[in-house]
Amino acid sequence: MKRLFVPYLLPALMLFAGCGGSAVGGDGGVITCVNDADCAVGQSCIQGVCTTLDGGSGCSSDEDCPAGQSCIQGVCVLKEAADGGETGDGGDGADGLPAVPDISIEPEAIDFGAAPVGTAVEQKLVVANEGGAELTLFSVTLEQGSSTEFGVVPSGNLGRMLGPGETFELLVTYTPTDGVADSGALLVSSDDPDEALVRVPLSSSYKGSSEITATADPAALGPDLAVLDFGSVSVGQRASRELFVKNTGRGSAMLAVQQVRVDPEGSLDFTVQSVLPDLPAWLSPYMGTCTSDSDCPQDYTCLSGACTDSSGGVYDQVKVTVGFTPQRAGEIVEALVVVNDEDDAAGDGLEQPLRIVLRGEGTQPAIAFEPARVDFGRIFAGQSASAELLISNPGSELLAIQSIDLQDRAVFGVDTTGTAFNLAPGEQTQVVLSYTPTQPGIDGTVLVVASNAPGSPHEVQLTAEAVAPPVIAVSPESIDFGQVQLTQLASASLVVTNTGPNPLEITSISMESSSSPSFSVLQGALPPIDGGGQGRIDVVFAPQDAGVHQGTVEIRSNDPALPLLTVSLAGTGVDPELAVAPASIDFGDIYVGYRAGPVVLTVSNQGSGTLDVLAIGTGTGTEADFQIQALPVLPASLSPGQSVSCEVYFTPLGTGPRAGSIQIVSSDVDNPLLEVPLSGNGTNCPAGWWDADGDPSNGCEYRCDLTNGGVEDCDGVDNDCDQQTDEDL
């Protein structure tokens, strides 16, 4: 098999090959052709490959070349080589010619296609001697301008002898370092008289379009990782997350990943901890998961569906480890920027660069006190006071309280000394503080709380003032209301005196719960009473039922020696009832001037409790014909069942009806003024009766009937009924 042969260059090529150099070849590109029209200007189609012919004889036409040669692109070449045919008769010594070597190389060109970046791909190139004489291989080199990603073993000066029919294998390698198509050529020099230098084109090709995809799982195609969430991380601590960048494009197009960084640059919160492999990196299209080590390249093992090397790198993926070290509490959002050259095979928009949201929350405990400063205020010496301190965790992490103690415990106290406990975010607890001063003065100390919160230990100021206490005194010490009629009320006052130096605060005045509801106090509290001052409490007794009532007034104050003072109350509910007998007095017909009576009027108490009879007398409008005599000493207090009486007389002063009343005034609230009606009729002597002696006291004592018209006649009869007979006759 013949190749391009430039006979007048053969000695120079043989000499050059023998020195271990490389021949000057084309421009490093390989373009296949059918004829010269398929090639660029300055190239010719030689044996299917567009070739630039250097050196040459400087011909401009065939006339400028020796016999049997043609001028091709300014170079004289054998006509058979220019025509793509063979020169000579096969090199086997036929027709009486001496035997010559004849080089043959298979394949004539090598296209490595789309090889994974960083992976060496190999193809064999077989050199054979098809001639009748021994073939000497001088050298094998890469054409100048060929990509350095191509290689051949062995290379350089060979000095290898091949007898007729013998072969020699060359191992051609391609180790792409990027996703760009490469080209070059291999130059094989020998002592073949008509093919001293054979050029074997080398090429690679990448077709389709790339697409960048980032996932959390190296063995998965998706879902696309839009957010890398670190969750909650303690401030100052570091958490790491991994993501894997793949080429999920079409065909054999490579994806170049040039840079991975955090935006904003120089962030102290998010950092790129590591990137495997080193960048830039070229990624072949993702080939799917592995099931065993046999699915992986050499030095890789199948772990969880991904081919992984000993350093943790994943085959044909960029493994990015991002660290999150929050410098503050709260949500922190930044971005991971992956600079790449994707072609947008997925049609989801050109992701140059790819941005992935980085999100995390910095957490740390915090401690808060309510109130921030505890003031017990003014407390009386000898008295104990307490205050509540609320400790809470407004942070986002568990708060560990390690100890709580006081710098000075002489008069202050705390109920959780030495206690360790935890507060979850948002939780709170209550600490009870106490102050027990023994003498007047201003006191203070510091509560020290040790915890895992920033700034620990924390301090809370405690202040207080101890003062001399007030002293309460109440007068009288008890109240007896005595008898009080039902529906009536009686009142009394208690005088409260502060015999101490500082204000006395009467905080509560009330009736003890077992007290009779007939007792009440009008004040619920009193204004502060300065030292030596007084206040008044009004107490009321309004019995609702008869009988003895008892109660207790409770007076609460800030006197530490007597915070509760009591005053006993007593009273009797009574219901006296005034009764009179008779209820009315009618004297009937009484001779004018005659004194009728006495009629005894009895006044009595028919109720409960004492009845006071205050007055007995005639009522307004009572005629003088009626008289009251034998009155009792008034006022008179009548116990239940007791009575007093008086006498009533009627002496008509003239004829005709007479009327009046007796009025009785008493303490019976239901009937405070009772009237007894009086009546009588003044009359002359009845027919046949005469007051002959003119003494009304004995009435009409003389029985006589008028005769002779009431004119005395001398007939021995008292004609005029004057108790004299025939007088003056």
Phi, psi and omega per residue, in radians:
M1 nan 2.275 -3.009
K2 -1.749 2.707 3.103
R3 -2.317 3.128 3.109
L4 -0.998 2.278 -3.100
F5 -2.386 2.219 3.092
V6 -1.997 1.711 -2.935
P7 -1.101 -0.624 -3.067
Y8 -1.357 -0.113 3.065
L9 -1.653 -0.163 -3.008
L10 -1.017 -0.838 -3.123
P11 -1.056 -0.723 -3.128
A12 -1.135 -0.711 -3.139
L13 -1.127 -0.742 -3.128
M14 -1.124 -0.680 3.124
L15 -1.173 -0.717 -3.124
F16 -1.137 -0.778 3.135
A17 -1.083 -0.679 -3.132
G18 -1.136 -0.324 3.141
C19 -1.645 0.051 3.090
G20 1.418 0.212 3.135
G21 -1.499 -2.982 3.085
S22 -2.221 2.485 -3.119
A23 -1.273 2.687 3.095
V24 -1.423 2.134 -3.094
G25 -1.984 -2.551 -3.049
G26 -1.440 -2.636 -2.996
D27 -1.706 0.189 3.098
G28 1.541 -0.186 3.111
G29 -1.695 2.629 3.123
V30 -2.102 2.049 3.110
I31 -2.208 2.091 3.106
T32 -1.362 2.704 -3.063
C33 -2.640 2.867 3.003
V34 -1.858 -0.681 3.088
N35 -2.586 3.126 -3.056
D36 -1.064 -0.443 -3.116
A37 -1.125 -0.383 3.138
D38 -1.415 -0.112 -3.023
C39 -1.875 2.823 3.113
A40 -1.284 2.851 3.111
V41 -1.046 2.354 -3.128
G42 1.650 -0.046 3.118
Q43 -2.123 2.730 3.078
S44 -2.228 2.684 3.124
C45 -1.478 1.818 -3.137
I46 -2.029 1.981 3.134
Q47 0.911 0.762 3.026
G48 1.446 0.064 -3.108
V49 -2.222 2.293 3.062
C50 -1.218 2.086 -3.002
T51 -2.228 2.358 3.039
T52 -1.603 2.187 -3.084
L53 -1.707 2.025 3.139
D54 -1.729 2.914 3.076
G55 1.251 -1.937 3.070
G56 1.293 3.129 -3.042
S57 -1.620 -0.039 -3.121
G58 1.280 0.562 -3.121
C59 -1.440 2.707 3.045
S60 -2.040 -0.264 3.076
S61 -2.716 2.955 -3.115
D62 -1.026 -0.486 -3.100
E63 -1.121 -0.398 -3.125
D64 -1.413 -0.086 -3.033
C65 -1.869 2.738 3.058
P66 -1.074 2.930 3.125
A67 -1.075 2.411 3.121
G68 1.509 0.028 3.132
Q69 -2.100 2.751 3.125
S70 -2.169 2.697 3.115
C71 -1.589 1.927 -3.133
I72 -2.065 2.046 3.108
Q73 0.900 0.720 3.101
G74 1.386 0.202 -3.121
V75 -2.248 2.371 3.075
C76 -1.445 2.145 3.114
V77 -2.295 2.763 3.075
L78 -1.012 2.456 -3.121
K79 -1.058 -0.680 -3.134
E80 -1.151 -0.641 3.118
A81 -1.192 -0.705 3.138
A82 -1.120 -0.586 3.135
D83 -1.437 -0.032 -3.102
G84 1.418 0.161 -3.116
G85 -1.789 -2.917 -3.080
E86 -1.685 2.705 3.045
T87 -1.963 2.391 3.130
G88 1.560 -2.919 -3.016
D89 -1.997 0.383 3.140
G90 1.831 -0.151 3.034
G91 1.213 0.410 -3.075
D92 -1.875 0.127 3.076
G93 1.446 0.226 3.135
A94 -1.200 3.000 3.127
D95 0.978 0.429 3.050
G96 1.444 0.055 3.096
L97 -1.420 2.684 3.122
P98 -1.193 2.600 3.127
A99 -1.164 2.447 3.122
V100 -2.280 2.726 3.056
P101 -1.281 2.693 3.135
D102 -2.431 1.919 -3.080
I103 -1.435 2.449 3.074
S104 -2.370 2.332 -3.119
I105 -2.221 2.242 3.085
E106 -2.256 2.374 -0.110
P107 -1.323 2.881 -3.088
E108 -1.314 -0.412 3.104
A109 -2.590 2.634 -3.121
I110 -2.168 2.126 3.033
D111 -1.990 1.989 -3.100
F112 -1.393 -0.118 3.136
G113 1.183 -2.453 -3.114
A114 -1.796 1.710 -3.137
A115 -1.648 2.500 3.101
P116 -1.091 2.422 3.140
V117 -1.102 2.340 3.110
G118 1.487 -0.085 -3.134
T119 -1.896 2.245 3.133
A120 -1.369 2.227 3.070
V121 -1.938 2.395 -3.046
E122 -2.112 2.539 2.966
Q123 -2.454 2.535 3.130
K124 -1.529 2.488 3.045
L125 -2.134 2.058 -3.056
V126 -1.755 2.120 3.084
V127 -1.787 2.186 -3.104
A128 -2.176 2.639 3.053
N129 -1.816 1.820 -3.133
E130 -1.696 0.118 -3.134
G131 -1.588 -2.995 -3.103
G132 -1.791 -0.017 3.139
A133 -2.199 2.881 -3.096
E134 -1.127 2.405 -3.125
L135 -1.865 2.258 3.089
T136 -1.839 2.115 3.043
L137 -1.557 2.009 -3.104
F138 -1.397 -0.873 -3.071
S139 -2.766 2.791 3.003
V140 -2.292 2.083 -3.114
T141 -2.445 2.852 3.022
L142 -1.497 2.420 3.110
E143 -1.097 2.489 3.116
Q144 -1.013 2.363 -3.112
G145 1.622 -0.141 3.101
S146 -1.187 2.643 3.094
S147 -1.084 2.402 3.113
T148 -1.238 -0.092 3.118
E149 -1.371 -0.173 3.039
F150 -1.593 2.634 3.081
G151 -2.655 2.859 3.119
V152 -2.529 2.474 3.112
V153 -2.308 2.201 -0.097
P154 -1.355 2.948 -3.132
S155 -2.490 2.994 -3.119
G156 1.426 -2.701 3.119
N157 -1.211 2.236 -3.113
L158 -1.840 -0.909 -3.039
G159 1.076 0.602 -3.079
R160 -1.609 2.298 3.139
M161 -1.764 2.278 3.076
L162 -2.098 2.116 3.057
G163 -1.308 2.928 3.120
P164 -0.938 2.265 3.122
G165 1.492 -0.181 -3.140
E166 -1.418 2.718 3.129
T167 -2.212 2.819 3.107
F168 -2.508 2.276 -3.071
E169 -1.727 2.320 2.992
L170 -1.913 2.452 3.111
L171 -1.813 1.925 -3.133
V172 -1.679 2.262 -3.089
T173 -2.069 2.685 3.059
Y174 -2.407 2.076 3.140
T175 -2.174 1.562 -3.073
P176 -1.171 2.455 3.084
T177 -1.912 -0.078 3.089
D178 -2.637 -3.080 -3.118
G179 -1.736 0.409 -3.124
V180 -1.685 2.391 3.106
A181 -1.087 2.396 -3.101
D182 -2.036 2.772 3.096
S183 -2.567 2.865 -3.135
G184 3.048 -2.928 3.123
A185 -2.712 2.648 3.099
L186 -1.845 2.280 3.132
L187 -1.895 2.115 3.141
V188 -1.982 2.068 3.139
S189 -1.865 2.461 -3.125
S190 -2.615 -3.072 3.107
D191 -1.735 0.373 3.025
D192 -1.068 2.135 -3.026
P193 -1.101 -0.475 -3.129
D194 -1.956 -0.065 3.057
E195 -2.422 1.185 -3.097
A196 -1.214 -0.495 -3.134
L197 -2.316 2.049 3.135
V198 -1.891 2.289 3.132
R199 -1.843 2.167 3.118
V200 -1.945 1.917 -3.130
P201 -1.120 2.455 3.078
L202 -2.138 2.463 -3.119
S203 -2.725 2.841 2.958
S204 -2.406 2.796 -3.096
S205 -2.568 2.486 3.079
Y206 -2.248 2.181 -3.072
K207 -2.173 2.779 -3.137
G208 1.695 -2.742 -3.132
S209 -2.480 2.582 -3.074
S210 -1.629 2.804 3.100
E211 -2.582 2.233 -3.138
I212 -1.570 2.384 3.115
T213 -2.442 2.345 3.071
A214 -2.029 2.276 -3.139
T215 -2.307 2.842 3.064
A216 -1.504 -0.283 -3.097
D217 -2.017 2.109 -3.118
P218 -1.150 -0.344 -3.087
A219 -1.696 0.151 -3.090
A220 -2.105 2.613 3.078
L221 -1.442 -0.351 -3.102
G222 -2.839 -3.062 -0.041
P223 -1.294 2.804 3.092
D224 -1.055 2.371 -3.111
L225 -1.525 1.785 3.123
A226 -1.589 -0.513 -3.099
V227 -2.335 2.262 3.020
L228 -1.826 1.815 -3.007
D229 -1.761 2.129 -3.125
F230 -1.611 -0.117 -3.103
G231 1.177 -2.565 -3.092
S232 -1.664 2.261 3.139
V233 -2.351 2.351 3.133
S234 -1.075 2.453 3.106
V235 -1.018 2.273 -3.138
G236 1.545 -0.232 3.086
Q237 -1.661 2.812 -3.092
R238 -2.089 2.394 3.006
A239 -2.139 2.581 -3.097
S240 -2.126 2.528 3.042
R241 -2.341 2.609 3.131
E242 -1.993 2.586 2.977
L243 -2.455 2.786 -3.025
F244 -2.243 2.181 -3.128
V245 -1.714 2.224 -3.096
K246 -2.194 2.853 2.989
N247 -1.817 1.862 -3.124
T248 -1.870 0.528 -3.109
G249 -1.387 -2.927 -3.106
R250 -1.844 2.722 3.082
G251 1.187 -2.465 -3.088
S252 -2.024 0.288 -3.089
A253 -1.125 2.397 -3.136
M254 -1.560 2.649 3.061
L255 -1.962 2.179 3.113
A256 -1.696 2.170 3.029
V257 -1.852 1.945 -2.994
Q258 -1.685 -0.543 -3.057
Q259 -2.757 2.558 3.015
V260 -2.288 2.177 -3.118
R261 -2.601 2.933 3.105
V262 -1.731 2.441 3.052
D263 -2.015 2.068 0.197
P264 -1.415 2.625 3.119
E265 -1.178 2.562 -3.117
G266 1.403 0.186 3.123
S267 -1.049 2.431 3.063
L268 -1.639 -0.196 -3.107
D269 -1.520 -0.862 3.130
F270 -1.960 2.423 3.101
T271 -2.450 2.619 2.996
V272 -1.514 1.914 -3.067
Q273 -1.356 -0.734 -3.131
S274 -2.757 2.675 3.051
V275 -2.352 2.159 3.091
L276 -2.139 2.230 -0.070
P277 -1.368 -3.105 3.079
D278 -1.078 2.588 3.141
L279 -1.671 2.653 0.038
P280 -1.281 2.696 3.117
A281 -2.307 2.498 3.120
W282 -1.968 2.221 -3.041
L283 -1.933 2.239 3.012
S284 -1.352 2.852 3.113
P285 -1.002 2.446 -3.092
Y286 -1.082 2.263 -3.049
M287 -1.753 0.074 3.100
G288 1.699 -3.076 -3.049
T289 -1.451 2.748 3.024
C290 -1.743 2.741 3.091
T291 -2.029 -0.313 3.121
S292 -2.720 2.966 -3.131
D293 -1.072 -0.470 -3.125
S294 -1.169 -0.308 3.110
D295 -1.429 -0.097 -3.010
C296 -1.917 2.719 3.053
P297 -1.138 2.970 3.108
Q298 -1.038 2.502 3.138
D299 1.298 0.163 3.073
Y300 -2.075 2.567 3.056
T301 -2.140 2.677 -3.109
C302 -1.516 1.953 3.114
L303 -2.141 2.025 3.098
S304 0.925 0.699 3.058
G305 1.500 0.051 -3.129
A306 -2.233 2.433 3.113
C307 -1.364 2.035 -2.989
T308 -2.191 2.418 3.102
D309 -1.655 -3.130 -3.034
S310 -1.164 -0.391 3.127
S311 -1.520 -0.050 -3.099
G312 1.672 -0.082 3.104
G313 -1.222 2.612 -3.121
V314 -1.907 2.319 -3.075
Y315 -1.025 2.262 3.070
D316 1.020 0.510 3.037
Q317 -2.430 2.702 3.029
V318 -1.782 2.029 3.134
K319 -1.650 2.107 -3.103
V320 -2.001 2.202 3.062
T321 -1.899 2.093 -3.099
V322 -1.915 2.349 3.106
G323 -1.843 2.506 3.084
F324 -2.141 1.981 3.116
T325 -2.191 1.501 -3.055
P326 -1.088 2.369 3.113
Q327 -1.686 -0.129 -3.127
R328 -2.622 2.891 3.092
A329 -1.449 2.606 3.116
G330 1.967 3.060 -3.124
E331 -1.285 2.386 3.101
I332 -2.210 2.191 -3.101
V333 -2.222 2.154 3.050
E334 -2.379 -2.772 -3.089
A335 -2.520 2.606 2.988
L336 -1.803 2.219 -3.091
V337 -1.905 2.150 3.106
V338 -1.990 1.863 -3.126
V339 -1.419 2.239 -3.028
N340 -2.671 3.111 -3.119
D341 -2.156 0.668 -3.060
E342 -1.050 2.707 3.139
D343 -1.754 0.053 -3.117
D344 1.100 0.906 3.114
A345 -1.092 -0.503 -3.082
A346 -1.463 -0.201 3.133
G347 1.255 0.405 -3.123
D348 -1.759 0.328 -3.131
G349 1.706 2.537 -3.091
L350 -1.255 2.054 -3.095
E351 -1.759 1.157 3.113
Q352 -2.135 1.607 0.102
P353 -1.591 2.998 2.989
L354 -1.492 2.266 3.126
R355 -2.007 2.246 3.117
I356 -2.093 2.219 -3.137
V357 -1.201 2.281 3.032
L358 -1.837 2.134 -3.082
R359 -2.326 2.418 3.080
G360 -2.821 2.839 3.106
E361 -2.108 2.118 3.035
G362 -1.359 2.205 -3.113
T363 -2.076 2.538 3.017
Q364 -2.809 2.627 3.088
P365 -1.249 2.769 3.038
A366 -2.469 2.751 -3.129
I367 -2.267 2.405 3.138
A368 -2.393 2.575 -3.123
F369 -2.144 2.390 3.090
E370 -2.367 1.957 0.032
P371 -1.364 2.879 -3.138
A372 -1.254 -0.404 3.107
R373 -2.424 2.309 -3.082
V374 -1.775 2.070 3.098
D375 -2.071 2.025 3.138
F376 -1.330 -0.178 -3.123
G377 1.302 -2.651 3.140
R378 -1.587 2.088 -3.127
I379 -2.136 2.425 -3.133
F380 -1.318 2.373 3.085
A381 -0.979 2.381 -3.084
G382 1.546 -0.135 3.129
Q383 -1.818 2.621 3.106
S384 -1.890 2.369 3.118
A385 -2.230 2.648 3.118
S386 -2.219 2.713 3.098
A387 -2.479 2.606 -3.133
E388 -1.822 2.314 3.070
L389 -2.035 2.157 -3.137
L390 -1.679 2.112 3.072
I391 -1.862 2.211 -3.096
S392 -2.299 2.837 3.088
N393 -1.996 1.645 3.091
P394 -1.450 0.099 -3.110
G395 -1.454 -2.889 -3.073
S396 -2.081 0.307 -3.113
E397 -2.544 2.769 -3.100
L398 -1.012 2.257 3.098
L399 -1.707 2.097 3.136
A400 -1.787 1.906 3.063
I401 -1.466 2.062 -3.067
Q402 -1.613 -0.624 3.108
S403 -2.835 2.670 3.050
I404 -2.356 2.158 -3.110
D405 -2.661 2.919 -3.138
L406 -1.900 2.485 3.071
Q407 -1.213 -0.603 -3.118
D408 -2.323 2.113 -3.072
R409 -1.935 0.314 -3.089
A410 -1.082 -0.858 -3.113
V411 -2.153 -0.106 3.132
F412 -1.877 2.699 3.112
G413 -2.534 2.788 3.096
V414 -2.453 2.483 -3.004
D415 -1.513 -0.027 -3.077
T416 -2.197 0.581 -3.094
T417 -1.005 2.227 3.066
G418 1.330 0.024 -3.072
T419 -1.445 2.325 3.060
A420 -1.869 2.384 3.116
F421 -2.747 2.965 -3.099
N422 -2.071 2.598 3.029
L423 -2.212 2.110 3.062
A424 -1.228 2.815 3.106
P425 -0.930 2.261 -3.138
G426 1.545 -0.212 -3.134
E427 -1.431 2.826 3.100
Q428 -2.588 2.808 3.102
T429 -2.473 2.808 -3.084
Q430 -1.962 2.307 3.086
V431 -1.989 2.289 -3.126
V432 -1.741 2.149 3.119
L433 -1.860 2.622 -3.126
S434 -2.294 2.702 3.115
Y435 -2.436 2.101 -3.101
T436 -2.288 1.467 -3.120
P437 -1.349 2.613 3.125
T438 -1.863 -0.306 3.139
Q439 -2.648 2.749 -3.116
P440 -1.059 2.598 3.114
G441 2.658 3.009 3.104
I442 -1.741 2.240 -3.094
D443 -2.148 2.721 3.080
G444 -2.882 2.710 3.071
T445 -2.757 -3.055 -3.119
V446 -2.240 2.279 2.993
L447 -1.561 2.176 -3.087
V448 -1.904 2.160 -3.128
V449 -2.063 2.054 3.090
A450 -1.732 2.326 -3.097
S451 -2.703 -3.082 3.076
N452 -1.633 0.186 3.112
A453 -1.358 2.580 3.090
P454 -0.967 2.439 3.127
G455 1.538 0.025 -3.132
S456 -1.129 2.544 0.009
P457 -1.392 2.683 3.121
H458 -1.863 2.619 -3.074
E459 -2.138 2.495 3.060
V460 -2.177 2.162 -3.137
Q461 -1.329 2.369 3.062
L462 -2.054 2.234 3.137
T463 -2.322 2.679 3.112
A464 -2.882 2.799 3.055
E465 -2.284 2.195 3.092
A466 -1.691 2.281 -3.125
V467 -2.242 2.788 3.076
A468 -1.134 2.428 -3.008
P469 -1.422 2.768 2.957
P470 -1.320 2.866 3.116
V471 -2.275 2.143 -3.076
I472 -1.638 2.482 3.008
A473 -2.465 2.456 -3.098
V474 -2.254 2.387 3.107
S475 -2.377 2.361 -0.091
P476 -1.288 2.957 -3.123
E477 -1.389 -0.313 3.074
S478 -2.679 2.794 -3.137
I479 -2.308 2.252 3.020
D480 -2.044 1.967 -3.105
F481 -1.362 -0.163 -3.093
G482 1.175 -2.582 -3.116
Q483 -1.536 2.271 3.078
V484 -2.328 2.169 -3.100
Q485 -1.133 2.609 3.099
L486 -0.988 2.527 -3.105
T487 1.244 -0.050 3.071
Q488 -1.769 2.870 3.107
L489 -2.322 2.685 3.066
A490 -2.286 2.564 -3.121
S491 -2.234 2.704 3.091
A492 -2.607 2.839 -3.095
S493 -2.129 2.503 2.996
L494 -1.869 2.347 3.109
V495 -1.802 2.089 -3.140
V496 -1.755 2.189 -3.118
T497 -2.095 2.375 3.050
N498 -1.748 1.905 3.134
T499 -1.654 0.076 3.110
G500 -1.654 3.121 -3.058
P501 -1.525 -0.390 -3.057
N502 -1.944 2.782 -3.026
P503 -0.955 2.382 3.063
L504 -1.678 2.172 3.136
E505 -1.864 2.014 3.058
I506 -1.569 1.754 -3.000
T507 -1.508 -0.381 -3.090
S508 -2.743 2.339 3.026
I509 -2.263 2.132 -3.080
S510 -2.712 2.917 3.060
M511 -1.552 2.392 3.061
E512 -1.051 2.526 -2.939
S513 -1.040 -0.495 -3.111
S514 -1.555 0.060 -3.112
S515 -1.200 2.660 3.044
S516 -1.072 2.388 3.117
P517 -1.170 -0.108 3.116
S518 -1.305 -0.223 3.106
F519 -1.731 2.594 3.073
S520 -2.715 2.747 3.039
V521 -2.032 2.518 -3.062
L522 -1.504 -0.346 -3.132
Q523 -1.960 2.424 3.055
G524 -1.631 -0.314 3.108
A525 -2.865 3.010 3.113
L526 -2.244 2.666 3.006
P527 -1.089 2.740 3.125
P528 -0.945 2.444 -3.135
I529 -1.901 2.015 3.128
D530 -1.150 2.845 3.115
G531 -0.956 2.252 -3.095
G532 1.456 -0.123 -3.120
G533 -1.508 3.008 -3.114
Q534 -2.327 2.774 3.027
G535 -2.437 2.888 -3.074
R536 -2.193 2.431 3.061
I537 -2.117 2.177 3.137
D538 -1.671 2.244 -3.131
V539 -2.037 2.414 -3.080
V540 -2.154 2.419 3.039
F541 -2.097 2.020 3.135
A542 -2.281 1.484 -3.051
P543 -1.130 2.409 3.098
Q544 -1.788 -0.252 3.091
D545 -2.570 2.750 -3.087
A546 -1.282 2.625 3.108
G547 2.189 3.130 -3.113
V548 -1.445 2.354 3.128
H549 -2.116 2.482 3.105
Q550 -2.350 2.666 3.125
G551 -2.834 3.016 -3.129
T552 -2.436 2.253 3.031
V553 -1.576 2.234 3.107
E554 -1.849 2.160 -3.124
I555 -2.056 1.991 3.125
R556 -1.791 2.358 -3.071
S557 -2.510 -3.140 3.115
N558 -1.638 0.288 3.008
D559 -1.256 1.915 -3.068
P560 -1.124 -0.449 3.137
A561 -1.396 -0.479 -3.107
L562 -2.462 1.210 -3.084
P563 -1.177 -0.385 3.104
L564 -2.255 2.017 3.106
L565 -1.996 2.417 -3.090
T566 -2.111 2.575 3.076
V567 -2.224 2.196 -3.120
S568 -1.415 2.450 3.114
L569 -2.133 2.531 3.073
A570 -2.509 2.673 3.099
G571 -3.046 2.748 -3.130
T572 -2.126 2.236 3.057
G573 -1.520 2.162 -3.106
V574 -2.197 2.828 3.111
D575 -2.544 1.233 3.110
P576 -1.143 2.632 -3.092
E577 -2.330 2.066 3.131
L578 -1.331 2.290 3.084
A579 -2.339 2.494 3.114
V580 -2.252 2.614 3.068
A581 -2.549 2.244 -0.049
P582 -1.327 2.877 -3.110
A583 -1.291 -0.392 3.085
S584 -2.657 2.743 -3.115
I585 -2.236 2.154 3.102
D586 -2.160 1.959 -3.108
F587 -1.402 -0.220 -3.125
G588 1.266 -2.656 -3.087
D589 -1.511 2.120 3.140
I590 -2.203 2.314 3.126
Y591 -1.025 2.305 -3.101
V592 -0.934 2.222 -3.139
G593 1.580 -0.189 3.132
Y594 -1.458 2.346 3.138
R595 -1.599 1.906 3.140
A596 -1.678 2.431 3.113
G597 2.360 -2.984 -0.022
P598 -1.468 2.642 2.893
V599 -1.822 2.140 -3.104
V600 -1.438 2.146 3.103
L601 -1.795 2.090 -3.093
T602 -1.822 2.213 3.095
V603 -1.913 2.180 -3.060
S604 -2.383 2.854 3.082
N605 -1.824 1.907 -3.123
Q606 -1.786 0.163 -3.128
G607 -1.916 -2.664 3.114
S608 -1.967 2.558 -3.104
G609 1.460 2.987 -3.063
T610 -1.354 2.361 3.049
L611 -1.880 2.187 3.094
D612 -1.700 2.028 3.039
V613 -1.572 2.017 -2.973
L614 -1.677 -0.633 -3.099
A615 -2.756 2.584 3.019
I616 -2.348 2.204 -3.141
G617 -2.900 3.044 3.121
T618 -1.370 2.566 -3.132
G619 -1.409 2.884 3.122
T620 -1.028 2.303 3.126
G621 1.571 0.000 3.119
T622 -1.281 2.268 -3.086
E623 -1.279 2.704 -3.049
A624 -1.200 -0.172 3.135
D625 -1.106 -0.374 -3.094
F626 -1.777 2.432 3.115
Q627 -2.331 2.602 3.072
I628 -2.016 2.289 3.130
Q629 -2.373 2.906 3.139
A630 1.043 0.756 3.103
L631 -1.214 2.531 3.067
P632 -1.323 2.951 3.059
V633 -1.285 2.181 -3.085
L634 -2.081 2.661 -0.095
P635 -1.212 2.693 -3.128
A636 -2.186 2.294 3.129
S637 -1.706 2.117 -3.083
L638 -1.922 2.119 2.998
S639 -1.270 2.880 3.112
P640 -0.920 2.218 3.133
G641 1.622 -0.300 3.119
Q642 -1.380 2.801 -3.110
S643 -2.634 2.878 2.974
V644 -2.353 2.838 -3.094
S645 -2.510 2.938 3.066
C646 -2.599 2.926 -3.117
E647 -1.934 2.460 -3.102
V648 -2.108 2.311 -3.127
Y649 -2.173 2.720 3.102
F650 -2.333 2.061 3.096
T651 -2.189 1.652 -3.102
P652 -1.128 2.317 3.140
L653 -1.649 -0.063 3.103
G654 -2.929 3.068 3.135
T655 -1.416 2.722 3.100
G656 1.908 2.933 -3.102
P657 -1.213 2.547 3.097
R658 -2.233 2.569 -3.102
A659 -2.523 2.809 3.119
G660 3.096 -2.945 3.128
S661 -2.695 2.764 2.979
I662 -1.910 2.240 3.136
Q663 -1.861 2.363 -3.137
I664 -2.134 2.100 3.110
V665 -1.785 2.250 -3.102
S666 -2.505 3.138 3.119
S667 -1.549 0.154 3.076
D668 -1.255 1.857 -3.053
V669 -1.180 -0.395 3.117
D670 -1.389 -0.404 -3.092
N671 -2.586 1.138 -3.028
P672 -1.180 -0.400 3.113
L673 -2.282 1.951 -3.111
L674 -1.954 2.370 3.141
E675 -1.997 2.380 3.058
V676 -1.933 1.993 -3.106
P677 -1.146 2.482 3.080
L678 -2.115 2.456 3.101
S679 -2.631 2.731 3.090
G680 -3.077 2.871 -3.072
N681 -2.281 2.120 3.075
G682 -1.436 2.225 -3.071
T683 -2.372 2.797 2.960
N684 -1.442 -3.087 -3.117
C685 -1.233 2.606 3.137
P686 -1.269 2.805 -3.117
A687 -0.955 2.241 3.120
G688 1.627 -0.057 3.123
W689 -2.220 2.517 -3.058
W690 -2.487 2.516 3.030
D691 -1.515 1.467 -2.998
A692 -1.261 -0.592 -3.097
D693 -1.589 -0.032 3.097
G694 1.254 0.309 -3.131
D695 -1.890 1.864 -3.105
P696 -1.115 -0.320 -3.061
S697 -1.184 -0.465 3.113
N698 -1.832 0.113 3.019
G699 1.213 -2.684 3.139
C700 -1.537 1.553 -2.986
E701 -1.544 -0.181 -2.986
Y702 -1.903 2.204 3.131
R703 -1.660 2.138 -3.086
C704 -2.839 2.519 3.073
D705 -1.995 2.298 3.128
L706 -1.127 2.384 3.067
T707 -2.312 2.946 3.099
N708 0.867 0.630 3.062
G709 1.207 0.268 3.113
G710 1.439 0.240 3.130
V711 -1.885 2.191 -3.104
E712 -1.120 2.357 3.124
D713 -2.250 2.817 -3.115
C714 -1.518 1.307 -3.098
D715 -2.350 0.223 3.124
G716 1.224 0.302 3.140
V717 -2.176 2.436 3.093
D718 -1.378 1.542 -3.031
N719 -1.212 -0.591 -3.092
D720 -1.728 0.148 3.024
C721 0.943 0.816 3.066
D722 -1.915 0.353 3.114
Q723 1.145 0.439 3.029
Q724 -2.335 2.534 -3.090
T725 -2.039 2.318 3.077
D726 0.834 0.681 3.120
E727 -1.307 2.592 3.101
D728 1.150 0.336 3.081
L729 -1.975 nan nan
